Amino acid sequence: MAQEDGALDGLVRKRIRALRVAQGWSLEELATRANLSQSSLSRIENGQRRLALDQLVTLARALDTTLDQLVESAADDVVVSPMIDGAHGLMRWAIKGDPGMSVMRRRMTDPPPDNPARMRAHPGREWLLVLSGTAILMLGHRRFRIETNQAAEFPTMMPHAIGAEGGPCEILGIFDRDARRGHQRDAGETGEDDGVRGPRE
């Protein structure tokens, strides 16, 4: 346990220095912003002074971060495997740093629905990247053609649907918490595709 505490202590000190350097600040500048002496800050970064909670709170604020982020332990589980829904050609990853977000990869073969009633609207935002093929995004009364390596971002309160054009299409999508919940509700209520012709979550 003491070894783990020592590792976290060292990580926090390195993080303080790295954040300071990333801002382009000298020891003197961060010390001034954090209301510390330059020598105190130097000893904190170099491990020659005990880390005090009140100083960490002040340093986090000065570095434009939070105390939680400043003292977050090193992640052991860096590599994340996807949840696979083979029936719908869907792979989904959770984002541990923000459990409300999710990433999905989807292969589509059908065009977007012709019937506007099958377009969905719900709170949130979505971002998608076309990995291969060509996608058609129906957004309100507009139609967008999205080629390989092009991306789209839109508020999901706008009625929307997406599908493939001229053959299979593969997309990578990022959903915020509200958008993900919206798709879960749509899939649950209709028992059909979720309007994005993609993720049924």
C-alpha positions as CSV (number, residue, x, y, z in Angstrom):
1,M,0.0,0.0,0.0
2,A,2.8,2.4,0.8
3,Q,4.4,1.6,-2.5
4,E,1.1,2.5,-4.3
5,D,0.9,5.8,-2.3
6,G,4.4,6.6,-3.3
7,A,3.7,5.9,-6.9
8,L,0.6,8.2,-6.8
9,D,2.6,10.9,-5.0
10,G,5.3,10.8,-7.7
11,L,2.6,10.8,-10.5
12,V,0.9,13.9,-9.0
13,R,4.2,15.8,-8.9
14,K,5.0,14.9,-12.5
15,R,1.5,15.9,-13.5
16,I,1.9,19.3,-11.9
17,R,5.1,20.0,-13.7
18,A,3.8,18.6,-17.0
19,L,0.7,20.9,-16.8
20,R,2.8,23.9,-16.0
21,V,5.2,23.2,-18.9
22,A,2.2,22.7,-21.2
23,Q,0.9,26.1,-20.3
24,G,4.3,27.6,-21.0
25,W,4.7,28.9,-17.5
26,S,7.9,29.2,-15.5
27,L,8.0,28.1,-11.8
28,E,7.7,31.7,-10.9
29,E,4.5,32.3,-12.9
30,L,2.7,29.2,-11.6
31,A,3.8,30.0,-8.1
32,T,2.4,33.5,-8.4
33,R,-0.9,32.2,-9.7
34,A,-1.1,29.6,-6.9
35,N,0.0,32.1,-4.2
36,L,3.0,30.0,-3.4
37,S,6.7,30.8,-3.2
38,Q,8.8,29.7,-6.1
39,S,11.0,27.6,-3.8
40,S,7.9,25.9,-2.3
41,L,6.6,25.0,-5.8
42,S,10.0,23.8,-6.9
43,R,10.2,21.5,-3.8
44,I,6.7,20.2,-4.5
45,E,7.6,19.3,-8.1
46,N,10.9,17.7,-7.0
47,G,9.5,15.6,-4.2
48,Q,11.3,17.6,-1.5
49,R,8.1,18.9,0.2
50,R,5.1,17.0,1.4
51,L,1.9,17.4,-0.7
52,A,-0.7,19.3,1.3
53,L,-4.3,19.1,0.3
54,D,-4.9,22.8,0.5
55,Q,-1.9,23.4,-1.8
56,L,-3.2,20.8,-4.3
57,V,-6.6,22.4,-4.4
58,T,-4.9,25.8,-5.1
59,L,-2.6,24.3,-7.7
60,A,-5.4,22.5,-9.5
61,R,-7.3,25.7,-9.8
62,A,-4.3,27.6,-11.0
63,L,-3.6,24.9,-13.6
64,D,-7.3,25.0,-14.8
65,T,-8.0,21.5,-13.8
66,T,-9.8,19.8,-10.9
67,L,-8.4,18.1,-7.8
68,D,-9.9,14.8,-8.9
69,Q,-8.0,15.0,-12.2
70,L,-4.8,16.1,-10.5
71,V,-4.7,13.1,-8.1
72,E,-6.3,10.5,-10.4
73,S,-4.3,7.3,-10.2
74,A,-2.6,5.8,-13.2
75,A,-5.0,3.6,-15.2
76,D,-4.1,-0.1,-15.4
77,D,-6.8,-1.0,-17.9
78,V,-5.8,1.3,-20.7
79,V,-6.9,-1.1,-23.5
80,V,-10.7,-1.5,-23.8
81,S,-12.4,-4.3,-25.8
82,P,-15.6,-3.6,-27.6
83,M,-19.1,-5.0,-26.9
84,I,-20.1,-6.7,-30.1
85,D,-23.6,-7.0,-31.5
86,G,-23.0,-9.2,-34.5
87,A,-26.6,-9.3,-35.6
88,H,-26.5,-5.5,-36.3
89,G,-22.9,-5.3,-37.3
90,L,-22.2,-3.1,-34.3
91,M,-19.2,-2.7,-32.0
92,R,-19.5,-0.3,-29.0
93,W,-16.9,1.0,-26.5
94,A,-17.6,2.8,-23.3
95,I,-15.5,5.9,-22.4
96,K,-14.3,5.3,-18.9
97,G,-13.4,8.9,-18.3
98,D,-16.9,10.0,-19.2
99,P,-19.4,7.1,-18.7
100,G,-22.1,9.2,-20.4
101,M,-20.2,9.0,-23.7
102,S,-20.0,6.0,-26.0
103,V,-18.2,5.2,-29.2
104,M,-19.7,2.8,-31.8
105,R,-18.5,1.3,-35.1
106,R,-21.3,0.2,-37.5
107,R,-21.4,-1.4,-40.9
108,M,-24.5,-0.4,-42.9
109,T,-25.8,-1.6,-46.2
110,D,-29.3,-0.1,-46.4
111,P,-30.0,3.4,-47.6
112,P,-31.7,5.8,-45.1
113,P,-35.5,5.4,-44.8
114,D,-37.7,7.1,-47.3
115,N,-40.4,7.6,-44.8
116,P,-39.9,10.8,-42.7
117,A,-41.8,9.1,-39.9
118,R,-38.8,6.8,-39.4
119,M,-36.5,9.7,-38.7
120,R,-35.8,10.2,-35.0
121,A,-35.3,13.3,-32.8
122,H,-34.1,13.4,-29.2
123,P,-31.8,15.5,-26.9
124,G,-28.1,15.3,-27.4
125,R,-25.3,15.6,-30.0
126,E,-23.8,13.0,-32.3
127,W,-20.5,13.0,-34.2
128,L,-19.7,10.5,-36.9
129,L,-16.8,9.6,-39.2
130,V,-17.2,7.6,-42.4
131,L,-14.5,5.0,-42.3
132,S,-15.3,3.5,-45.7
133,G,-17.9,3.8,-48.4
134,T,-20.4,6.7,-48.6
135,A,-23.0,7.6,-46.0
136,I,-26.2,9.6,-46.5
137,L,-27.3,11.7,-43.5
138,M,-30.9,12.9,-43.6
139,L,-31.2,15.9,-41.3
140,G,-34.5,17.6,-41.2
141,H,-35.4,18.4,-44.8
142,R,-31.7,18.3,-45.9
143,R,-29.7,15.5,-47.3
144,F,-25.9,15.3,-46.8
145,R,-23.5,12.9,-48.6
146,I,-20.6,12.0,-46.4
147,E,-17.6,10.4,-48.1
148,T,-14.8,8.3,-46.6
149,N,-12.8,10.3,-44.0
150,Q,-15.4,13.0,-43.8
151,A,-17.2,13.6,-40.5
152,A,-20.5,15.2,-39.5
153,E,-21.7,16.6,-36.2
154,F,-25.2,17.6,-35.4
155,P,-27.8,18.2,-32.6
156,T,-30.0,15.2,-32.4
157,M,-33.1,17.3,-31.7
158,M,-33.2,17.7,-35.5
159,P,-35.0,14.7,-37.0
160,H,-32.3,12.5,-38.5
161,A,-31.5,9.2,-40.1
162,I,-28.4,7.8,-41.8
163,G,-27.7,5.0,-44.2
164,A,-25.4,3.8,-47.0
165,E,-25.2,4.9,-50.6
166,G,-24.0,2.6,-53.4
167,G,-22.8,-0.2,-51.3
168,P,-21.6,-1.0,-47.8
169,C,-20.6,1.8,-45.5
170,E,-18.8,1.8,-42.2
171,I,-19.1,4.6,-39.7
172,L,-17.6,5.5,-36.3
173,G,-19.9,7.5,-34.1
174,I,-19.6,9.2,-30.8
175,F,-22.7,9.8,-28.7
176,D,-23.1,12.0,-25.7
177,R,-25.2,10.8,-22.8
178,D,-28.5,12.3,-24.0
179,A,-28.0,11.0,-27.6
180,R,-27.2,7.5,-26.3
181,R,-30.3,7.5,-24.1
182,G,-32.4,8.8,-27.0
183,H,-31.4,5.9,-29.2
184,Q,-32.0,3.4,-26.3
185,R,-35.5,4.8,-25.9
186,D,-36.2,4.7,-29.7
187,A,-35.1,1.2,-30.0
188,G,-37.0,0.1,-26.9
189,E,-40.2,1.9,-27.9
190,T,-40.4,0.9,-31.6
191,G,-38.6,-2.4,-31.6
192,E,-37.2,-1.2,-34.9
193,D,-34.0,0.4,-36.1
194,D,-33.2,3.5,-34.1
195,G,-33.5,6.1,-36.9
196,V,-29.8,6.3,-37.5
197,R,-30.0,3.0,-39.4
198,G,-27.2,2.2,-37.0
199,P,-26.8,1.7,-33.3
200,R,-29.6,-0.1,-31.6
201,E,-28.3,0.3,-28.0
